[in-house]
Amino acid sequence: MGEQRNKRISEADALAEAEKMLDALKKEKNPNQDGDTAGEETKQADAKETDAKKTRTKVGKAKVRSAKYKKSLTLVDRNKKYSVPEALELVKNTTYSKFPGSVEVHLRLEGHKKGEAVRGILQLPNGSGKEVNVAILDDKMIEEILKNKRTEHDVLIATPEMMPKIARVAKILGPQGKMPSPKSGTVTKDPEKILAEIKKGRTEYKADSQGIVHVVIGKTNWEPKKLEENYKSLLNSLVGKKLSSITICATMGPGIKVSL
C-alpha cells in the first residue's frame, strides 16, 4: 500500500482521478442520478410543489425598497439602454453604500437550456478589487482541514500528484465549492503560476440555472477606464455566446441596462 501511494503518477492519470472524485461527490448529492427513475420523478414533483408553495407565500408581499434605493433609481431611465461609459458613470453615481462597493455585470445568455454548462476562466486586466484568500494544498494543510472540518481559504490549488491524498478531504471541500478541479484550472503542474494569476485577477465564471453569468469587474471608486477595460475583457471571454441582455449595477444600487 505504501509503495502504491509513493509511486509517481502521470498528469493524465491524476487529472482523471480528480474528475472521478468530483463525479463521486455529485452522485452522493444525487444518488438517483444514474438509476431509480421513479425516485427522481418523485424528487422533481416534490421540488415543483415546494416552488409552488413559495410562490403562493410570496403573493401579495411586494419587495420593500429603501428610501436610498428609490432615490438612486430616479437617476436611471428604466426604459433606456445605456452605452458602457454611460452605464459605468451611472453605477458610480447611484451606489448608496458608505464604502466602495463592487461593480457587478449580469449577462443573460440567449437560448440557454436548463442544465447546460457554461463556464470559463477570465483574467481581468485590473483585477476584481476583491482580495482572494488562495493557497496551494500540501500534506500539512490537508491534516488541518481534516481536523477543523473546514478551511478559511477561498480558493485551493493542487498538483495532479496531490489529488489521491486530497480524496481524504473531498467530502469537506466539495460541499463548500473549494475542491480543486481541472475544469476550473486549480489542478495544475504549475501551482505557483496559477496562484499568482488568481491574485492578479484571474476568476472563474459560470452561468446559473437561469442562464445568467454574474461577474464582479471592480469597485465603485475606481476610475471608469479600469472598469471599462475589465468589462471588455469579460465580453471577449464570451465570444461565440449570444447575449439577450446585459445589466450593470453596484452591489448596493439599481440595475442599469446596457446596449448590446
N, C-alpha and C positions, 0 to 999 in steps of 0.2 A: 504493500500500500504506500509506504514511504517513498519507494523508488518511483512509483507512478506519479505522485504529487510533484516530485522534483524534476521530473522529465520535462524538458523544454518542448513546448508545443508550437506548431506553426501558427502564424497570424490568422490564416483562413480557418483553421480548426477552432481557435479561440473565439473568433467572431461568430462562428456557427454555434458554439456553446453558449455564447451570450444571448443569441437570438432564441435558443431553446429555453433559457431561463426566463426571458421576458414572456414568451408564449405560455410557459407553465404558470406564471403569475396571473396572466389574463384568464386562463382556463379555471384557475382556482376561484377567481371572482365570478366567472360564468360557467359553472360546472355542466350546464346543459348545452353548451355551445356546439359540441360535436355529436350530440345524441339527445334522446328524450325530447322529441318534438313536442309532445303533449305538455311537458313541463315548461318548455319555452313559450308555448302558446298561452299557458296559464299566467306566466310572468308578464307577458305582453298585455293580457287582459287586465291584470291587477294594476299595471302601470297606467293604462288608459283610465281606469276607474279612479286612481289616485289623482291623475291630471284633471279629470272631470270635477272631482271634489274641490281641488284647489281653485278651479275656475269659478265654481259656484260660490266659494267662500269670498273670492275677490269681487264679485258682482256688487256694485253699489259702494265700493270702497275706493274712491279716487285717490291717486297718489298725491300727497300734500307736499308742495314745493315751498322752500323757504323764501322769505322776502328778498334775500340776497340773490337767489337764483332768478326769481321773477324780474328783478331789476336788471340783471345781466342779459336776460332773454330779450328785453326791449331793444337791445343794441343789435339783435340778429333778425334779419328778414327770413322767416321760415320758408318762404316760397322761392327764395333765390339760391342759386348755386354759385358759390364764390370761386374766384381764382385761388390758387395756392397761396400766393403772397397776401391776398386779402384775408383769407381764412386764418392764416397764421397770426396776422396782426390782430384779428378779432379775438383769437384764443387768448392772446396776451392781455387784451382789454376786458374780456368777460370773465376771467378767472376771479373767484372771490375768496380764495384761501389766503390765510395770513402768512403762508410760507410758499416758496417756489414749488408749485405742483408739477405733475408730469403732463406732457402733451401727448395725447393718445390719438392714434389713427385706427379707424374701424372700416375695413373694406369688405363689402358683401360680394361674394363670388356668384356670377350668373350661371344658372343651370347646375348648381351644386346638388348632388344627390346625398341623401341621408346615409351615413356610414362611409362615404367617400373620404379617403385620407388625403389631405392636402397639407404638406408640411415642408419646411425648408430651413436653411441656415443663412442668416443675414449678418453681414459685417457693417455696422453703422459707422460711417467715417468719423463722426464726432462722439461716438458712444451714445448711451441712452440716458446718461445722467444718474443712473441708478447704480449704486455700489453693490457688486455681486460678490458674495462670500463663496469663493471657489477653492477647491483643494484636490490634490491627487491622492487617491486611495493607496494606503500601504498596510502592512500587517498590523501595525500599532493602531491605526485608525479603525480597522475592522474590529479589533478587540474592544475598542471604546464604544463602537456602535452596538455591538452585542451586549455590552454591559448596561448602557444607558437606554437602549431601545430607540434611539433617535440620533440625529446629528444637527448641528447648528448651521451647517453649510447649505448654501442654496443650490450649488452645482457640484457634482463629483465626477472626476475623471479617472479612468483606469487604463492600464495597458492590457492588451489581449491576454498576456500570460497571467494576469491577476484575476481574470474572470472566474476560474474554478474556485478560487478562495472566496470571492465576493458572493458566491452562491449561499454562503452561511448567513449573509445579512440581506439577501434578496427580498425576503418577506417583510423586512423592516423598511428598506429603501423603496421598494416597489409601490406600496400604497401612498408614499409621500411624493412620488414622482421624481425621485432622486437617483434611481438606478441607472448607472452608466449604460449607454446604448449605442451601438454602431450607427443607428439611424440618426441620432442627434449629434454624432461626431464626438461623443465623450468616451468612446473606446478607441484608443489610438496608440500607435507605436511612438508618437512624439508628444507625450502629455504636456511637457513644458511649453511647447509651441501653442497648443490649444488653450492652456491656462492664460498665456499672455494675450491671446486673441480675445478671449472672453472678457478679460479685464479692460480691453480697449474698446469693447462694444459689440463683440460677437454675440448674437442672440438667436434662439430657435423660435420659429413661429409655426402655428398650425391653425387650420380652420376649426371652429367649433361645430356643434351638431347642426347649427343653422346656416353653416357656410360662410361665417364671418371670421375674418382674420383680425386680431387685435394686437397692435404693436405700439410700444412707447418709443417716441423718437427724440425725446429730450425734456427740457424743463421750461416752464413759462418765463423764466428770467433770462433765457438765452437770447442771443441776437438772432433775428429772423433768418439770416444766411445759413447758420448752422442747422437750424430746424429744416430749412428747405433742402439742404444737401442730404440730410438723413431721410427726408420724405422721398426724394428722387431715388435714393438707394433702395428703399423699400419697394417702390413701384418697379424698378429694374429687376428685382428678385422675383417678381410675379409676372414677368414677360411670358406671354402664351396663355395666361389666365384672363378670361373676360370678367370685368367687374360691372356690377349693376348699380352700385352706389359707393360713395366714399364720404365719411364723416370725420371731422377733426374736432377735438374738444380738449379742454383742460380736465384734470381729474375732478375738480370742483368747478364746473362751468357747463353751459348749454352746448349741445351739438351744433356744428356748423357744416352744412352741406357743401361739398366741393365738386366743381365741374369736372367731368371725366375727360 
